[in-house]
């Protein structure tokens, strides 16, 4: 079992088993292997997980390519003339190259070189101290971890219970990322991060895109100002956007999809992308043996990432990443992995904190946010003050010209004198967010932030304008 797919014939004692080898699982397994532990990493898909193969990296290649197309269209009237002919083929080739044609040999070799062992298959807890792995060919291996089990199984695309949908050949983000050619038209079921990023990108390359969101607004977990901005930008791009639109039925006639809405609209397209969020199936990997509720949406963990279970004895059980319910972000999995490794090795250090979790939607403009929204802060009973500035009215927004729309919104706890959240919507909102994340994370006093010198003329100077608006 030094390399993938080689199975032990008898139950095997090991130091640790890591179920799920996405970014968090790979980090934990690799560092335990570095410490000299006998570690087996288990995953039924590619080592590295969603991010390098179907998530962060390939999707942002698509987004970057689409941004280049948009910038080309912005040249007339600003920098001369341009003729833009979008071509998806080089984008698809670059995605295929970045993912090694969806092959994880490099990642597996990297892990094995560190001293770990990788077993490809569906892993399942069959006892608190036992993991059974079934490979695609039906063979089984039984592993008995002596010291630790780490659950890092990630999440799957959530498929809403729309009548008829399950019987259609719909896309999830995985099929969309792997597309060698784009459809002439695309329905996107879901107005969250994935649906908006891929929808805007494909629209810019020539697909006619329609976004359907059940909730009253896009990016429902973010500030309502983000919805207002994106709705305007997306419709200017040519997308159709339906919000508060509950699907009644879905069908496919062999060539086209039809989505019927409860309120009466009937939408058709060549392809249907389901981007309705993510879900974790605790029962699938045997969480019930830990005497926890395997129908829950996530595993409860303590600040050291140890699973809260009534069981005593046996190896410790930790969890990191999507399965913990603290955000389906690669950076969250990596952050929690560090906490878990230190706990497993008895190294101590800071516990996990979640008051300053950053998140970015890589649309154009980007929507970067950290901490609490205004509504969340008010629900907590904080003494809320808001600072706001319109980016298009800033000097950098004026310089940027077309595509320079955006805003900064700060959420402050006036009682404590610190920021508890904020949003930066800008052409590089995710980058500007860095300063805001540090401020929220370190609880930098607002008075200190107000004395900061913000470089001119930059997008991040808008943070100073928003601070002055706090009053």
C-alpha positions as CSV (number, residue, x, y, z in Angstrom):
1,X,0.0,0.0,0.0
2,X,2.9,2.3,-0.6
3,X,1.1,3.5,-3.7
4,X,-2.5,4.0,-4.6
5,X,-4.9,1.0,-5.1
6,X,-2.7,-1.6,-3.4
7,X,-4.8,-3.4,-0.7
8,X,-3.6,-5.2,2.4
9,X,-5.1,-8.7,2.6
10,X,-5.7,-8.6,6.4
11,X,-6.8,-5.9,8.9
12,X,-3.8,-3.6,9.3
13,X,-2.8,-1.6,12.3
14,X,-1.7,2.0,11.5
15,X,-1.1,5.1,13.4
16,X,-3.7,7.3,11.7
17,X,-6.3,7.2,8.9
18,X,-7.3,10.3,7.1
19,X,-10.7,10.0,5.5
20,X,-10.8,12.4,2.6
21,X,-7.7,13.8,0.9
22,X,-8.8,17.2,-0.2
23,X,-6.6,20.2,0.8
24,X,-7.3,19.8,4.5
25,X,-7.0,16.0,4.6
26,X,-3.8,16.1,2.5
27,X,-2.3,18.7,4.8
28,X,-3.1,16.7,8.0
29,X,-1.9,13.4,6.5
30,X,1.3,14.9,5.0
31,X,2.3,16.6,8.3
32,X,1.6,13.5,10.3
33,X,3.7,11.5,7.9
34,X,6.5,14.1,8.2
35,X,6.3,13.5,12.0
36,X,7.1,9.8,11.4
37,X,3.6,8.4,11.8
38,X,2.3,5.5,9.7
39,X,-0.5,7.4,7.9
40,X,-3.0,6.1,5.4
41,X,-4.9,8.7,3.4
42,X,-8.2,7.4,1.8
43,X,-10.2,9.0,-1.0
44,X,-12.5,7.6,-3.7
45,X,-11.6,10.5,-6.1
46,X,-8.5,12.4,-6.8
47,X,-5.9,13.2,-4.1
48,X,-6.2,17.0,-3.7
49,X,-9.9,17.1,-3.7
50,X,-12.4,19.5,-5.3
51,X,-10.2,22.6,-5.3
52,X,-7.4,21.8,-7.8
53,X,-9.6,19.7,-10.1
54,X,-13.1,21.1,-10.2
55,X,-13.1,24.1,-7.9
56,X,-10.9,27.0,-7.0
57,X,-8.1,26.7,-9.6
58,X,-9.9,25.7,-12.8
59,X,-12.9,27.9,-12.2
60,X,-10.7,30.9,-11.6
61,X,-8.8,30.1,-14.9
62,X,-12.2,30.4,-16.5
63,X,-13.0,33.6,-14.6
64,X,-9.7,35.2,-15.5
65,X,-10.2,34.3,-19.2
66,X,-13.7,35.8,-19.2
67,X,-12.4,39.0,-17.5
68,X,-9.9,39.4,-20.3
69,X,-12.8,39.2,-22.8
70,X,-14.7,41.8,-20.9
71,X,-11.6,44.1,-20.7
72,X,-11.2,43.8,-24.5
73,X,-14.8,45.0,-24.9
74,X,-14.1,48.0,-22.7
75,X,-11.3,49.3,-24.9
76,X,-13.5,51.4,-27.3
77,X,-13.9,54.9,-26.1
78,X,-11.1,54.5,-23.5
79,X,-8.0,53.3,-25.2
80,X,-8.7,53.0,-28.9
81,X,-10.5,50.3,-30.9
82,X,-10.7,46.5,-30.5
83,X,-12.3,43.5,-32.1
84,X,-12.8,40.7,-29.6
85,X,-13.5,37.1,-30.7
86,X,-14.0,34.9,-27.6
87,X,-12.7,31.3,-28.1
88,X,-13.4,28.7,-25.4
89,X,-10.9,26.2,-26.8
90,X,-7.7,27.7,-25.2
91,X,-9.5,28.1,-21.9
92,X,-10.5,24.4,-21.9
93,X,-6.9,23.5,-22.8
94,X,-5.5,25.5,-20.0
95,X,-8.0,23.9,-17.5
96,X,-7.1,20.5,-18.8
97,X,-3.4,21.3,-18.4
98,X,-3.8,22.7,-14.9
99,X,-5.6,19.6,-13.7
100,X,-3.2,17.2,-15.4
101,X,-6.2,16.0,-17.4
102,X,-7.9,15.1,-14.1
103,X,-5.0,12.8,-13.0
104,X,-3.6,12.9,-9.5
105,X,-0.4,11.0,-10.0
106,X,1.8,14.0,-9.1
107,X,-0.2,14.6,-6.0
108,X,-0.1,10.9,-5.0
109,X,3.7,10.8,-5.6
110,X,4.2,13.9,-3.5
111,X,2.3,12.4,-0.6
112,X,4.0,9.0,-0.8
113,X,7.4,10.7,-1.0
114,X,6.6,12.3,2.4
115,X,6.1,8.8,3.8
116,X,2.3,8.5,3.6
117,X,0.3,5.8,2.0
118,X,-2.7,6.4,-0.2
119,X,-5.6,4.0,-0.7
120,X,-8.2,4.9,-3.3
121,X,-11.7,3.9,-2.4
122,X,-14.8,4.7,-0.4
123,X,-13.8,4.8,3.3
124,X,-16.3,4.2,6.0
125,X,-16.1,4.1,9.8
126,X,-17.2,0.6,10.8
127,X,-16.2,1.0,14.4
128,X,-14.7,3.9,16.4
129,X,-11.3,2.3,15.8
130,X,-11.9,0.8,12.4
131,X,-12.1,2.1,8.8
132,X,-13.2,-0.2,6.0
133,X,-12.3,0.9,2.5
134,X,-14.1,-0.4,-0.6
135,X,-12.3,0.1,-3.9
136,X,-14.1,0.6,-7.2
137,X,-13.6,-3.0,-8.1
138,X,-15.4,-4.1,-4.9
139,X,-12.4,-5.3,-2.9
140,X,-12.2,-4.3,0.8
141,X,-9.4,-3.2,3.1
142,X,-9.8,-2.9,6.9
143,X,-7.6,-0.4,8.7
144,X,-7.2,-0.2,12.5
145,X,-5.9,3.3,13.5
146,X,-4.1,3.3,16.9
147,X,-3.8,7.0,17.5
148,X,-6.1,9.1,15.3
149,X,-8.9,9.2,12.8
150,X,-9.3,12.4,10.8
151,X,-12.5,13.0,8.9
152,X,-12.0,15.4,6.0
153,X,-14.5,14.0,3.5
154,X,-15.5,17.4,2.0
155,X,-18.9,18.0,0.5
156,X,-20.9,17.2,-2.6
157,X,-23.1,19.4,-4.8
158,X,-26.5,19.7,-3.3
159,X,-29.3,18.7,-5.7
160,X,-32.6,20.3,-4.9
161,X,-35.7,18.0,-4.9
162,X,-37.2,19.6,-8.1
163,X,-39.7,17.1,-9.7
164,X,-38.1,15.5,-12.7
165,X,-34.6,16.9,-12.2
166,X,-32.9,13.7,-11.1
167,X,-33.9,12.0,-14.4
168,X,-32.2,14.7,-16.5
169,X,-28.5,14.9,-17.6
170,X,-27.9,18.1,-15.6
171,X,-24.4,19.5,-14.9
172,X,-22.8,20.2,-11.6
173,X,-19.7,22.3,-11.3
174,X,-17.7,19.3,-12.2
175,X,-19.2,18.8,-15.7
176,X,-19.1,22.5,-16.3
177,X,-15.4,22.7,-15.5
178,X,-14.7,19.7,-17.8
179,X,-16.6,21.1,-20.7
180,X,-14.5,21.2,-23.9
181,X,-17.2,23.2,-25.6
182,X,-19.8,25.6,-24.3
183,X,-23.5,25.3,-24.9
184,X,-25.3,27.9,-26.9
185,X,-27.6,28.4,-23.9
186,X,-27.4,27.6,-20.2
187,X,-29.8,27.6,-17.3
188,X,-28.1,28.0,-13.9
189,X,-30.1,26.8,-10.9
190,X,-28.7,28.7,-8.0
191,X,-27.6,32.4,-7.6
192,X,-24.7,31.7,-5.2
193,X,-20.9,31.9,-5.7
194,X,-20.5,28.9,-8.1
195,X,-23.5,29.7,-10.3
196,X,-22.6,33.4,-10.7
197,X,-18.9,32.8,-11.4
198,X,-19.5,30.2,-14.0
199,X,-22.6,31.8,-15.4
200,X,-20.9,35.2,-16.0
201,X,-17.8,33.5,-17.5
202,X,-19.8,31.4,-19.9
203,X,-22.0,34.4,-20.9
204,X,-18.9,36.3,-21.8
205,X,-17.8,33.5,-24.1
206,X,-21.1,33.4,-25.9
207,X,-23.5,31.2,-24.0
208,X,-26.9,32.8,-23.4
209,X,-27.2,32.4,-19.6
210,X,-30.2,32.5,-17.3
211,X,-29.8,32.4,-13.5
212,X,-32.6,31.1,-11.4
213,X,-32.5,31.7,-7.6
214,X,-35.1,30.6,-5.1
215,X,-34.2,33.2,-2.5
216,X,-35.2,36.9,-2.9
217,X,-31.7,37.9,-3.8
218,X,-28.4,36.8,-5.2
219,X,-25.6,35.8,-2.8
220,X,-28.2,35.6,-0.1
221,X,-25.6,35.2,2.7
222,X,-23.9,38.5,1.8
223,X,-25.0,42.1,2.1
224,X,-28.0,43.2,0.0
225,X,-25.9,45.8,-1.7
226,X,-23.9,43.0,-3.3
227,X,-27.1,41.7,-4.8
228,X,-28.0,45.1,-6.2
229,X,-24.6,45.6,-7.7
230,X,-24.3,42.1,-9.3
231,X,-27.9,42.1,-10.6
232,X,-27.1,45.4,-12.5
233,X,-23.7,44.2,-13.8
234,X,-24.9,40.8,-14.8
235,X,-27.9,42.0,-16.7
236,X,-25.7,44.6,-18.4
237,X,-23.6,41.6,-19.5
238,X,-26.7,40.1,-21.0
239,X,-27.6,37.5,-18.4
240,X,-31.2,37.0,-17.4
241,X,-31.7,36.9,-13.6
242,X,-34.7,35.5,-11.8
243,X,-34.9,35.7,-8.0
244,X,-37.6,34.5,-5.7
245,X,-38.2,31.9,-8.4
246,X,-39.0,28.5,-7.1
247,X,-38.8,25.6,-9.7
248,X,-41.9,23.5,-10.1
249,X,-40.5,20.9,-12.5
250,X,-37.5,20.1,-14.7
251,X,-37.3,17.9,-17.9
252,X,-35.1,17.1,-20.8
253,X,-36.4,16.0,-24.2
254,X,-33.1,14.7,-25.5
255,X,-31.7,18.0,-26.7
256,X,-33.0,20.8,-24.4
257,X,-33.8,21.3,-20.8
258,X,-37.0,22.9,-19.6
259,X,-37.4,24.5,-16.2
260,X,-40.9,25.4,-15.1
261,X,-41.3,27.9,-12.3
262,X,-44.1,27.9,-9.7
263,X,-45.0,31.4,-10.7
264,X,-45.6,30.4,-14.3
265,X,-42.4,31.1,-16.4
266,X,-41.1,28.3,-18.6
267,X,-37.4,28.5,-19.3
268,X,-35.5,26.4,-21.8
269,X,-31.8,25.9,-22.6
270,X,-29.3,23.4,-24.1
271,X,-27.7,22.8,-20.7
272,X,-28.7,23.0,-17.0
273,X,-26.1,23.7,-14.4
274,X,-27.2,22.9,-10.8
275,X,-25.3,25.2,-8.4
276,X,-27.6,25.1,-5.4
277,X,-24.9,24.8,-2.7
278,X,-23.0,22.0,-1.1
279,X,-24.0,19.2,1.3
280,X,-22.3,16.7,3.6
281,X,-23.6,13.1,3.9
282,X,-22.5,12.0,7.4
283,X,-24.1,8.6,7.1
284,X,-22.1,7.8,3.9
285,X,-18.9,7.6,5.9
286,X,-20.3,5.9,8.9
287,X,-20.5,8.8,11.4
288,X,-23.2,7.0,13.3
289,X,-20.6,4.7,14.9
290,X,-19.4,7.7,16.8
291,X,-22.9,8.0,18.4
292,X,-23.5,11.3,16.7
293,X,-26.5,12.3,14.6
294,X,-25.6,11.2,11.1
295,X,-28.5,13.1,9.6
296,X,-27.1,16.5,10.8
297,X,-25.7,18.9,8.2
298,X,-22.2,18.8,9.9
299,X,-20.0,17.2,12.5
300,X,-19.7,19.2,15.8
301,X,-16.1,19.8,16.7
302,X,-14.4,21.5,19.7
303,X,-11.9,24.4,19.2
304,X,-9.1,21.8,18.7
305,X,-11.1,20.2,15.9
306,X,-11.9,17.0,17.9
307,X,-15.3,15.5,17.1
308,X,-17.8,15.9,20.0
309,X,-18.8,12.3,20.6
310,X,-20.0,10.6,23.8
311,X,-17.6,7.7,23.2
312,X,-14.6,7.3,25.4
313,X,-11.4,5.4,24.7
314,X,-9.9,4.4,21.3
315,X,-8.1,6.7,18.9
316,X,-9.0,10.3,18.9
317,X,-11.3,11.5,16.2
318,X,-10.8,14.9,14.5
319,X,-12.6,16.6,11.6
320,X,-11.5,19.4,9.3
321,X,-13.0,21.2,6.3
322,X,-16.5,21.3,4.9
323,X,-17.7,18.5,7.2
324,X,-17.4,20.8,10.2
325,X,-19.9,23.3,8.9
326,X,-17.7,26.3,9.2
327,X,-17.5,27.2,5.6
328,X,-16.8,25.2,2.4
329,X,-13.6,27.1,1.7
330,X,-10.1,25.7,0.9
331,X,-8.6,28.3,3.3
332,X,-10.9,27.1,6.0
333,X,-9.8,23.4,5.6
334,X,-6.2,24.4,5.6
335,X,-6.7,26.6,8.7
336,X,-8.4,23.8,10.6
337,X,-5.9,21.3,9.4
338,X,-3.1,23.2,11.2
339,X,-5.2,23.3,14.4
340,X,-5.9,19.6,14.2
341,X,-2.3,18.6,13.5
342,X,-1.0,20.5,16.4
343,X,-3.7,19.0,18.6
344,X,-3.0,15.4,17.4
345,X,0.8,15.9,18.0
346,X,0.3,17.6,21.3
347,X,1.9,20.8,20.2
348,X,-0.7,23.2,21.6
349,X,-0.9,26.6,20.1
350,X,-4.0,28.7,19.3
351,X,-7.4,27.2,19.1
352,X,-9.8,27.7,16.1
353,X,-11.6,31.0,15.9
354,X,-14.2,32.0,13.3
355,X,-15.0,35.6,13.9
356,X,-13.0,36.7,10.8
357,X,-13.6,34.2,8.1
358,X,-12.9,35.7,4.6
359,X,-14.9,34.7,1.6
360,X,-14.7,35.9,-2.0
361,X,-17.0,35.5,-5.0
362,X,-14.9,35.9,-8.1
363,X,-17.4,37.6,-10.3
364,X,-16.6,40.9,-12.0
365,X,-16.5,42.9,-9.8
366,X,-15.3,40.6,-7.0
367,X,-17.3,40.4,-3.8
368,X,-14.9,40.0,-0.9
369,X,-16.4,39.8,2.6
370,X,-15.2,39.0,6.1
371,X,-16.9,38.5,9.5
372,X,-20.5,39.5,10.1
373,X,-22.9,41.2,7.8
374,X,-25.0,44.1,9.1
375,X,-28.0,41.8,9.6
376,X,-26.0,39.2,11.5
377,X,-24.5,41.9,13.7
378,X,-27.9,43.3,14.5
379,X,-29.2,39.8,15.3
380,X,-26.5,39.4,17.9
381,X,-27.6,42.6,19.6
382,X,-24.4,44.6,18.9
383,X,-24.3,48.4,18.9
384,X,-24.0,48.5,15.1
385,X,-22.6,51.4,13.1
386,X,-22.2,51.3,9.3
387,X,-19.6,53.0,7.1
388,X,-20.2,53.0,3.3
389,X,-18.5,54.4,0.2
390,X,-19.3,54.1,-3.5
391,X,-16.2,52.9,-5.3
392,X,-17.3,54.4,-8.7
393,X,-17.2,57.8,-7.1
394,X,-13.6,57.3,-5.8
395,X,-10.6,58.6,-7.7
396,X,-9.4,55.1,-8.5
397,X,-12.9,54.2,-9.7
398,X,-12.9,57.2,-12.0
399,X,-9.4,56.2,-13.3
400,X,-10.4,52.6,-13.8
401,X,-13.4,53.7,-15.9
402,X,-15.6,50.9,-17.3
403,X,-15.9,48.0,-14.9
404,X,-14.9,50.1,-11.9
405,X,-18.2,49.8,-10.1
406,X,-18.3,48.7,-6.5
407,X,-18.5,49.7,-2.9
408,X,-17.0,49.2,0.6
409,X,-19.3,48.6,3.5
410,X,-18.0,48.3,7.1
411,X,-19.9,46.9,10.0
412,X,-18.7,48.2,13.4
413,X,-19.5,47.3,17.0
414,X,-19.6,50.8,18.4
415,X,-19.6,49.5,22.0
416,X,-16.3,47.7,21.5
417,X,-14.9,50.2,19.1
418,X,-13.9,47.6,16.5
419,X,-14.9,46.3,13.1
420,X,-16.8,43.0,13.2
421,X,-17.3,42.7,9.4
422,X,-17.1,44.3,6.0
423,X,-17.6,43.9,2.3
424,X,-15.4,45.1,-0.6
425,X,-17.0,44.9,-4.0
426,X,-14.4,46.0,-6.5
427,X,-12.4,44.8,-9.6
428,X,-9.9,43.3,-7.1
429,X,-12.2,43.1,-4.1
430,X,-10.6,39.9,-2.9
431,X,-7.2,41.5,-2.7
432,X,-8.4,44.7,-0.9
433,X,-10.2,42.4,1.5
434,X,-6.8,41.4,3.0
435,X,-6.5,44.6,5.0
436,X,-10.0,44.4,6.2
437,X,-9.5,40.7,7.3
438,X,-6.5,41.6,9.4
439,X,-8.5,44.5,11.0
440,X,-11.4,42.2,12.0
441,X,-9.2,39.3,13.0
442,X,-6.9,41.3,15.3
443,X,-9.8,43.5,16.5
444,X,-7.8,46.6,15.6
445,X,-9.4,49.7,17.3
446,X,-11.4,51.8,14.8
447,X,-9.6,54.9,16.1
448,X,-6.3,53.2,15.1
449,X,-7.6,52.3,11.7
450,X,-8.8,55.9,11.2
451,X,-5.2,57.1,11.7
452,X,-3.9,54.7,9.0
453,X,-2.3,56.3,5.8
454,X,-4.0,54.7,2.8
455,X,-2.0,54.9,-0.4
456,X,-3.4,57.2,-3.1
457,X,-4.9,56.6,-5.6
458,X,-5.7,52.9,-4.8
459,X,-8.8,50.9,-4.5
460,X,-8.0,50.1,-0.9
461,X,-8.0,53.8,-0.1
462,X,-11.8,53.4,-0.1
463,X,-11.4,51.6,3.3
464,X,-10.4,55.0,4.7
465,X,-13.4,56.7,3.1
466,X,-15.7,54.1,4.6
467,X,-14.1,54.5,8.0
468,X,-14.8,58.3,7.9
469,X,-18.4,57.5,7.1
470,X,-18.7,55.5,10.4
471,X,-18.7,58.9,12.1
